[in-house]
Amino acid sequence: MTVVTAIVAVLLATQAAKITESIALQGLRDLATEATEITADQSAGMVRFSRQEQLDALLAQKLADSDGQALATVVIDLDGKDVAVSGTAPPQTLSDLRALAGAASLTGGIESTGDGFLIAAPLRFGADGAVVGAIAMAWTPEQLLSTIAARKRMLWLTAAGVFVILILAGGLALRWSISVPLRRVEEAMQDVASGALDTEIPARARQDEIGTIARSLDGFRQSLEAARKAQIENELTGARFQGASVPRLVIGTDGSVSHVSADFVAFAERHAAAIEKTAPGFDPAALPELGIGPLEKLVPDLRGLLSDASRLPHEVDIRLGETKFWVGISRVQDKLGTTFGTVLEWEDVTSRRKVRATLAALEANQIRCEFDANHRLSDGNARFYALIDRPETDLVGQPMTELVRPGGDETELTAALARNEAYFGRFTMSGTRGDRHVDGSLSPVLDNTGNATSYLLLGQDVTDATERLQFAEEERSRIEAEQQAVVEALRVGMAALSDGDLTARLTTPFAAQYEPLRADFNAAVDRLHAAIAAVTERAGAIRGEVADISGAADDLSRRTEHQAATLEETAAALAEITASVSSAAEGARRANDVVDEARTNAEASGGVVQDAVAAMGEIADSSSKISSIISVIDDIAFQTNLLALNAGVEAARAGDAGRGFAVVASEVRALAQRSSDAAREINSLISASGEHVERGVTLVGDAGIALKRIVESVGGISDHVAGIAASAQEQSSGLAEVNTAMSQLDQVTQQNAAMFEETTAASQTLNSAANELAQSVERFILGSKPPTASTASQTFVSARGAASNPPLPLPSSTTGALATAVPEALSEDQLDEDWQDF
């Protein structure tokens, strides 16, 4: 019986060892997977912004914290190039890590080998979780297996001892002292393996090997539980939550607010006025202490949603005043699928809903089509396909050049697209019903690198409007041609009238709406012809009678006026000379004042220059002192860097207990390095500033010497201008006396001339009027009798000089519109004789 019991105990111990090894290996795989994902979350931002030193430090720290279980780490970018390699591993292992990392970056998921100890995870960054690279880590179970092997050896030794004891103590004692505790430990192992990390491990207080196994298993359970807590904390503080600029709240499974993002605090402050109306005194920072009570005033049925997992995820719109908010409610789970809270995401959707309505209106009323980067049609709306009148399957993939043509120069469209700029104008689209015209824009859709990924055309069908406009343009051209014909005929007729030809008439009929204008023109010319003929007859008689009277009066007035004009010109000349001399004297006096003021200002400027030189010297001294202070700051940064480095080394030696301190030490080193770099840059700037100040001192000194010379020159100019002012004043006084005497003489002569001017004024006016009247009527061509419309039968020409001065050519629409009323039998000589008789 004792032997059987011993054999059972050995078998149980062997089974327990196998189970322990299996659980340990699986736990190592899970721990390696979680550690790889955590490292991926922590290093994503460093890879995205090329923080090489921080990345190398992080990888080295992770390898050190693994206690030899992590061998090497490889980080690659999206192009598959190495960003960082840490640790030591065989070349084949490194090659396998790179291949796994490449697969993870392509699939966006966790990749691992068959044994699960080569693990790769994608690097995700930003609100949309974009993949920026991948990280692969090589883990080894050798150390864990060696520990287990040592404990197995200890276990076998213990089993042998137990066997001797069992032989001595008996099977019953063996059963109650080993079998039952081992079974309980096995059951606890299976619970831990299934994920129940809160399972209490029995027999930990025993001082035998079973107690050692139980304590080891409990320590492993605590490590897994700490890793899970770290994962949950990483979920809340990692790139998935902190990297996205979305206002978030996390409510724990116990109903408490476990996390309030900084974006939510800023969101609540930005909309404080709207939130205050519904939830007075709402304070986002106090939610961890107050719980979900304030949130229930904002989100309807929040407590019911949290208690019923089947209703999640859930979305709800909230209106607070004039602002509309969207709230998304969903569960938050760890990598094992265990729910550890509920996240509430907030967003102000007021503008988005307006934009959505605007886009819907554009989609319904505008023509839209999209082309890919290769200028081939990829999508379009119903209005576009209706315009082309062809099914979508026939159009998708067609080149842009076969569907859309610019209304203007095609090179302008090509150049605009090459510059990634929008092109605005008219486009012609070819459809089954012919060409259709669209007014709109063709705009490139750019990615974050500024390259066009597609092209969007938005526009309005203006084909019908274009046709109506074309018809209106043709009608306008026709009316314009008729108006041009009328205007040309009137221009020729008016040109003839302006030349004095009163025999001109418009004979070719106009369009119906302009025919009254032709009749009015001919009637006006007839009346003008009769009036000018009467004036011509009377003007000749008046001119002869007035000529004698005007001649005598004009001769006497001319002599008197000549004398008065001479005196007047002399007086005016003296007045101008007097004014000029006075002005020159005043100008000389003002110039003297200006020169004195310039000399005063120049002397004051010299003092300012001396003060500027002294001030620049003080600036140079201050720059030197600042440079010394910056050097001290640089030394302090260097010492801080060394202290942070030593702290990191000590933290690495401390293992898990110093992991958090190592991160702080790393950040302190980075801060000290940036302080040192900033101090050196400031020192360089101050040195350059000192050189500029020295150069400014030199230039200001030169300016002071120049100002001193200017002061001396201005003093000499002031003396000369003062002498000129005195001489000009004396000349002005003498000329004033001469001008007074001349003015009196001119006044007497003007009074004498006034009497003669009054005598001849009437005769001169009458004579001028008669001459002007005669000259005015001489230019008119009257002919032998007033013309009539019945005599007009040919193209309009002048009655005088028809042979020597041909008429201006008319457009085809006005040929024959005008004709002369003078018979063709009259020659040029006869016309000249008639003019001389007149």
KOLSE-382409 format. One record per residue (C-alpha): x, y, z. Coordinates in pm, whole numbers, padded with zeros to 5 digits, always signed. Each point is the difference from the previous one (the first is absolute). Example, Ala and Ser with C-alpha at 12.3 -4.5 7.8 and 13.67 -1.06 7.14 Angstrom:
<pts>
+01230-00450+00780+00137+00344-00066
</pts>
This chain:
<pts>
+00000+00000+00000+00279+00233+00088+00178-00074-00326-00315+00064-00200-00053+00327+00182+00361+00101-00067-00037-00084-00368-00320+00206-00015+00178+00289+00169+00284-00020-00253-00244-00007-00287-00191+00295+00143+00324+00191+00049+00099-00079-00359-00340+00112-00127+00017+00314+00213+00343+00077-00139-00126-00040-00355-00303+00215+00070+00222+00260+00166+00233+00002-00300-00295+00026-00241-00162+00281+00198+00333+00180+00034+00068-00020-00374-00351+00116-00083+00029+00278+00255+00332+00101-00153-00162+00010-00347-00288+00215+00131+00240+00223+00189+00223+00030-00309-00302+00089-00216-00123+00265+00245+00351+00139+00050+00049+00020-00378-00333+00184-00043+00078+00239+00287+00343+00069-00149-00169+00059-00339-00240+00254+00155+00286+00179+00179+00233+00010-00300-00255+00094-00270+00034+00374+00066+00380-00024+00012+00009-00170-00342-00256+00247-00143+00211+00303+00107+00346-00165-00044+00102+00014+00368+00286-00244-00043+00170+00050+00335-00320-00044+00200-00089-00308-00207+00341-00164+00059-00025+00076+00371-00351-00147+00019+00102-00322-00179+00307-00041+00218-00213+00055+00311-00256-00259-00115+00272-00260-00059+00150+00074+00342-00340-00026+00171-00067-00342-00156+00267-00166+00221+00158-00173-00298-00329-00132-00142+00007+00251-00293+00301-00049-00230-00034+00261-00274-00232+00264-00141-00033+00124-00360-00201+00312-00097-00073+00073-00369-00185+00276-00186-00264-00039-00269+00270-00047-00265+00142-00298+00187+00318+00184+00097+00154-00047+00344-00074+00285+00239+00159-00159+00305+00158-00337+00092+00066-00083+00365+00139-00310+00174+00195-00294-00135-00134-00289-00202+00120-00225-00285-00026+00149-00352-00273-00248-00092-00207+00111+00300+00041+00367-00097-00104-00084-00355-00309-00183+00132-00083+00304+00217+00016+00233-00300-00227-00230-00202-00254-00015+00287+00012+00379+00043-00065+00046-00372-00299-00233+00018-00139+00186+00305+00031+00338-00175-00191-00138-00299-00277-00184+00188-00029+00250+00285-00025-00286+00254+00215-00210+00234+00232-00247-00176+00197-00283+00165+00186-00323-00080-00128-00348+00076+00159-00019+00342-00125+00351+00081+00336+00143+00114+00060+00221-00307-00273+00265+00018-00066+00306-00219-00252+00282+00049-00088+00298-00220+00084+00354+00113-00318+00209-00003-00014+00377+00056-00260+00273-00018-00375+00019+00038-00058-00231-00297+00255-00258+00122+00210+00025-00317+00281-00257-00025+00341+00173+00001+00217-00313+00028+00038-00323+00197+00198-00143+00289+00113-00363+00040+00146-00154+00318+00178-00331+00051-00071-00174+00333+00161-00309+00147-00140-00241+00259+00347-00130+00083+00033+00186+00329-00352-00091+00104+00054-00362-00100+00330-00015+00188-00175+00133+00309-00277-00254-00040+00259-00275-00061+00183+00094+00317-00327-00007+00189-00087-00330-00166+00326-00143+00119-00078+00132+00342-00345-00149-00034+00142-00341-00092+00236+00012+00292-00291+00098+00215-00204-00281-00148+00279-00245+00080+00011+00125+00355-00372-00012+00018+00014-00355-00129+00228-00098+00290-00221+00185+00239-00308-00157-00150+00150-00340+00038+00063+00082+00363-00313+00205+00073-00248-00193-00207-00231+00048-00287-00269+00182+00195+00226+00280+00113+00136+00027-00355-00348+00031-00140-00105+00284+00229+00330+00181-00002+00084-00004-00376-00277-00125-00224-00277+00231+00118+00214+00319+00005+00144-00083-00343-00347-00053-00139-00112+00334+00139+00311+00166-00142-00073-00165-00336-00357+00129+00004+00129+00350+00083+00252-00030-00289-00278-00090-00241-00209+00299+00119+00296+00233-00053+00060-00152-00342-00362+00071-00092+00044+00369+00084-00138+00014+00356+00292+00199+00136-00180+00079+00326+00005-00370+00099+00154-00059+00342+00284-00252-00010-00023-00252+00291+00286-00144+00203+00211+00314-00020+00069-00011+00372+00152-00347-00018+00372-00014+00050+00054-00303-00222+00047-00028-00377-00373+00014-00058-00002+00332+00180+00292+00111-00218-00192-00098-00315-00313+00176+00131+00193+00316+00083+00171-00005-00341-00335-00044-00170-00147+00282+00211+00289+00226-00095-00055-00083-00365-00374+00070+00045+00080+00339+00157+00233+00082-00292-00274-00081-00249-00249+00205+00201+00242+00296+00011+00056-00035-00374-00376+00011-00057-00031+00311+00218+00288+00157-00191-00175-00085-00324-00322+00166+00120+00197+00306+00108+00176-00001-00337-00338-00016-00172-00105+00315+00185+00329+00189-00037+00133-00149-00325-00020+00126-00357-00354-00138-00057-00144+00237+00263+00256+00278+00042+00112+00013-00365-00351+00078-00126-00124+00354+00059-00354-00112+00093-00171+00104+00326-00032-00326+00200-00126-00123+00336+00059-00353+00131-00247-00137+00257+00121-00305+00192-00198-00317+00054-00084+00126+00351-00171+00311-00140+00278+00245+00090+00165+00238-00248+00348-00151-00032+00141+00222-00274-00067+00356-00127+00206+00099-00306+00149+00345-00033-00196+00040-00325-00328-00050+00191+00101+00264+00257+00074+00246-00283-00324-00106-00174-00206+00068+00316+00167+00338+00051-00062+00094-00364-00373-00081+00032-00039+00103+00364-00283+00243-00073-00215-00266-00174+00077-00272+00261-00070+00237+00292-00365+00040-00108-00066-00375+00034+00250-00100+00270+00071+00301+00225+00340-00009+00167+00133-00270-00233+00373-00051+00065+00178-00263-00215+00301-00010+00232-00224-00106+00293-00165-00293-00179+00238-00266+00149-00125+00103+00346-00367+00071-00089-00064-00304-00224-00251-00008-00285-00262+00215+00175+00082+00323-00193+00024-00199-00326-00355-00137+00040-00130+00357-00036+00165+00018-00343-00037-00356-00137-00353-00148+00020-00029-00350+00157+00376-00019+00058-00028-00233+00298-00225-00239-00195+00247-00010-00290+00288-00079+00237-00192-00284+00167-00117-00165-00324+00295-00116-00214-00234-00114-00280-00083+00365-00079+00363+00087-00065+00153+00142-00210-00252+00286+00000-00014+00345-00159-00216+00291+00112-00042+00363-00112-00035+00266+00269-00118+00357-00058+00123+00259+00251-00130+00340-00099+00093+00067-00365+00277-00262+00003-00043-00368-00092+00234-00262+00146+00061-00364-00097+00083-00248+00279+00132-00349-00080-00018-00260+00280+00192-00329-00031+00174-00263+00209+00378+00003+00053+00172-00339+00008+00355-00118+00047+00187-00233-00234-00162-00306+00157-00350+00136-00059-00067+00088+00364-00214+00313+00043+00152+00250+00241-00215+00307-00068-00224+00202-00228+00125+00289-00213-00208+00309-00084+00121+00195-00302-00133+00355-00055-00008+00216-00311-00156+00332-00103-00184-00099-00320-00181+00329-00061+00231+00104-00283+00028-00358-00131-00377-00033-00035-00014+00333-00182+00281-00111-00229-00180-00331-00059-00315+00187-00102+00205+00224-00228+00168-00299-00163-00338-00168-00045-00130+00313-00172+00306+00008-00226-00041-00370-00079-00365+00057-00096+00047+00318-00204+00357-00016-00134+00174-00228-00248+00275-00198+00175+00259-00238-00140+00331-00124+00135+00315-00109-00181+00285-00201+00150+00366+00102+00005+00035-00139-00356-00279+00232-00127-00250-00284-00044-00363+00020+00114-00053-00172+00335-00342+00128+00116-00282+00238-00082-00347+00096+00123-00334-00062-00168-00006+00347-00163+00336-00071-00166-00110-00332-00150-00332+00154-00109+00190+00281-00173+00227-00243-00189-00299-00233-00053+00216-00311+00033+00003-00270+00273+00257+00012+00276+00157-00330-00109+00089+00151-00340+00154+00316+00146+00206-00113+00302+00365-00027-00103-00037+00229-00304+00277+00266-00043-00083+00354+00100+00087+00128-00349-00278-00210-00157-00268+00123+00242+00095+00357+00096+00160+00277-00206+00074+00353+00125-00188+00279-00168+00322+00207-00029+00363-00083-00062+00063-00363+00095+00359+00081+00098-00131+00219+00285-00190-00299+00144+00306-00225-00038+00225+00259+00168-00245+00052+00289-00024-00374+00068+00378-00033-00019+00028+00272+00268-00269-00180+00209-00222+00306-00033-00374+00023-00072-00117+00100-00350-00312+00213-00028-00193+00057-00321-00223-00169-00255+00030-00369-00090-00147-00189-00294-00121-00356+00067-00065-00240-00286-00321-00203+00028-00237-00193-00218-00208+00315-00049+00297+00206-00112+00229+00235+00187-00123+00138+00330+00145+00311+00164+00077+00016+00373+00122+00300+00201+00198-00107+00306+00339-00097+00138+00239-00295-00024+00189-00025+00331+00277-00242+00109-00050-00198+00323+00336+00009+00178+00146-00240+00255+00208+00104+00300+00311+00021-00221-00159+00246-00243-00041-00254-00284-00327-00037-00188-00180-00329+00069-00305+00083-00210-00178+00286-00178-00354+00128+00074-00210+00186-00258-00302+00196+00127-00214+00212-00229-00339+00101-00136-00145-00095-00337-00021+00325-00199-00066-00155-00343-00354+00140-00032+00106+00337+00135+00294+00003-00244-00231-00073-00295-00240+00274+00110+00292+00237+00040+00128-00093-00348-00344+00068-00151-00017+00332+00183+00350+00083-00124-00101-00069-00361-00310+00217+00042+00212+00272+00156+00245-00021-00293-00286+00038-00249-00138+00304+00184+00350+00138+00035+00053-00036-00378-00322+00193-00068+00102+00266+00251+00345+00015-00156-00153+00058-00341-00219+00279+00138+00287+00154+00193+00229-00016-00307-00260+00168-00221-00061+00269+00263+00378+00040+00043+00047+00064-00373-00297+00237-00006+00117+00186+00310+00352+00020-00146-00145+00165-00307-00195+00244+00217+00311+00074+00206+00172+00091-00331-00285+00243-00075-00177-00207-00269-00372+00064+00050-00096-00191-00316+00064-00343+00162-00295-00234+00059-00049-00362+00123-00169-00190-00284+00045-00372+00077-00275-00121+00236+00102-00120+00348-00141-00289+00197-00359+00057+00105+00084+00108+00356+00261+00251-00127-00196+00143-00299-00142+00295+00207+00358+00100+00075+00080+00032-00376-00314+00208-00061+00080+00232+00292+00355+00047-00126-00113+00099-00351-00267+00239+00139+00253+00164+00232+00243+00055-00291-00278+00159-00209-00083+00250+00276+00368+00073+00061+00052+00064-00373-00280+00262-00006+00127+00175+00316+00362+00021-00119-00109+00141-00338-00186+00288+00173+00291+00074+00232+00246+00005-00290-00203+00262-00183-00014+00242+00295+00357-00051+00124+00150+00155-00316-00194+00327+00042+00088+00042+00367+00371-00065-00051+00046+00282-00256-00172+00270+00208+00185-00081+00318+00346-00014-00159+00042+00382-00036-00108+00082+00357+00211-00270+00149+00315+00105-00194+00013+00356+00133-00085-00089+00361+00242-00283+00002+00294+00212-00115-00042+00253+00284-00061-00264+00262+00300-00201-00113+00245+00288+00055-00138+00077+00347-00006-00359+00101+00357-00047-00118+00122+00275+00230-00204-00129+00297+00119-00351-00062+00361+00111-00002-00034+00174+00335-00195-00287+00141+00266-00249-00104+00270+00220+00149-00188+00028+00331-00066-00372+00002+00365-00075-00064+00106+00227+00286-00260-00162+00227+00130-00345-00088+00360+00109+00061-00101+00151+00336-00185-00315+00097+00292-00215-00111+00249+00202+00199-00227-00008+00306-00047-00369-00040+00374-00046-00035+00056+00201+00317-00259-00204+00188+00148-00322-00137+00348+00106+00107-00129+00076+00351-00175-00338+00023+00305-00174-00140+00208+00166+00272-00247-00128+00264+00007-00351-00150+00380-00002-00007+00013+00110+00366-00245-00276+00092+00199-00255-00202+00318+00100+00182-00177-00038+00338-00138-00342-00098+00337-00114-00130+00168+00099+00329-00272-00186+00195+00043-00304-00227+00368-00007+00085-00090-00030+00369-00251-00279-00078+00269-00187-00193+00236+00018+00302-00281-00134+00224-00065-00281-00253+00370-00097+00004-00008-00018+00381-00327-00203-00003+00142-00249-00251+00304-00044+00219-00225-00082+00295-00191-00250-00223+00330-00167-00089+00090-00029+00373-00346-00148+00077+00041-00250-00286+00332-00116+00147-00164-00050+00343-00291-00190-00154+00247-00221-00189+00168-00085+00332-00337-00088+00155-00088-00220-00298+00331-00185+00042-00095-00071+00364-00342-00127-00117+00173-00224-00256+00221-00146+00275-00307-00059+00220-00175-00179-00291+00308-00216-00052+00013-00094+00371-00377-00071-00007+00051-00227-00301+00270-00195+00188-00221-00029+00309-00295-00121-00214+00230-00254-00169+00115-00131+00339-00362-00012+00119-00096-00200-00312+00281-00248+00069-00111-00039+00361-00361-00041-00111+00105-00271-00248+00176-00179+00280-00315+00021+00213-00198-00197-00263-00378+00026+00008+00006+00219+00311+00200+00267-00183-00177-00016-00334-00210+00311+00057+00298+00191+00138+00197-00101-00311-00262+00161-00223+00019+00321+00211+00380-00007-00017-00017-00040-00377-00231+00300-00031+00228+00203+00232+00298-00085-00224-00195+00108-00308-00101+00325+00176+00359+00064+00111+00126-00062-00354-00255+00243-00147+00096+00258+00267+00367-00040-00093-00076+00036-00372-00214+00308+00066+00277+00152+00218+00257-00050-00278-00234+00155-00258-00066+00302+00226+00376+00037+00060+00060+00001-00378-00272+00259-00051+00143+00222+00275+00348-00024-00156-00141+00103-00337-00194+00281+00172+00325+00125+00161+00168+00019-00340-00298+00193-00139+00013+00241+00297+00372+00067-00056-00066+00068-00366-00290+00231+00098+00230+00193+00238+00245+00057-00285-00272+00114-00238-00156+00235+00257+00342+00153+00072+00050+00066-00372-00347+00155-00010+00098+00234+00288+00310+00123-00189-00209+00058-00313-00260+00197+00201+00274+00220+00147+00120+00090-00349-00360+00071-00106-00039+00241+00296+00307+00193-00110-00122+00019-00362-00347+00106+00103+00149+00287+00209+00177+00143-00308-00315-00032-00209-00196+00184+00270+00233+00303-00014-00026+00025-00381-00379-00034+00001-00030+00276+00262+00193+00243-00227-00217-00090-00298-00315+00062+00204+00113+00350+00101+00082+00101-00363-00330-00135-00130-00189+00200+00261+00164+00328-00113-00077-00072-00370-00364-00076+00087-00044+00339+00171+00137+00195-00302-00211-00184-00254-00312+00055+00207+00039+00379-00034+00052-00023-00382-00303-00227-00032-00221+00250+00185+00086+00280-00246-00053-00220-00306-00337-00117+00131-00122+00360+00026+00111+00075-00362-00171-00315-00128-00323+00093+00177-00018+00336-00177+00066-00156-00342-00263-00264+00056-00260+00263+00074+00081+00177-00330-00021-00324-00196-00332-00088+00157-00178+00286-00178+00124-00117-00344-00088-00358+00074-00357+00091+00085-00027+00192-00325+00118-00285-00222-00157-00285+00195-00332+00010-00181+00151+00020-00349+00247-00278+00070-00270-00226+00136-00222+00064-00295+00279-00052-00253+00113-00324+00167-00352-00134+00003-00045+00077-00368+00331-00165-00094-00074-00308+00209-00343-00032-00151+00139+00027-00352+00277-00248+00071-00246-00243+00151-00234-00008-00296+00280-00007-00260+00082-00363+00081-00350-00125-00086-00078-00147-00344-00352+00104-00091-00035-00086-00372-00253+00167-00233-00312-00109+00191-00094-00195+00309+00045-00376-00070-00279-00254+00018-00004-00371+00067-00117-00076-00355+00332+00113-00151+00209-00249+00206+00084-00315-00195+00370-00068+00052+00271-00024+00266+00038+00310+00219+00281+00241-00114+00083+00363+00067-00134+00260-00245+00345+00161-00006+00310-00194-00093-00183-00323-00092+00276-00090-00245+00304+00109+00206-00130-00122+00338-00184-00334-00040-00240-00103+00276+00102-00228+00284-00075-00368-00074-00304-00147+00175-00066-00354+00118-00202-00222-00231-00310+00045+00214+00004+00378-00053+00106+00022-00369-00240+00236-00175-00136+00136+00329+00092+00360-00083-00011+00194-00330+00065+00354-00114-00278+00238-00092+00224+00186-00252-00055-00110-00364+00290-00194-00150+00011+00248-00292+00158+00271+00224+00375+00011-00045+00258+00109+00257+00061+00335-00179-00369+00090+00012-00011-00076+00368+00301+00227+00065-00167+00285-00193-00317-00036+00206+00207+00014+00319+00179+00319-00114-00336+00164-00085-00124-00083+00348
</pts>
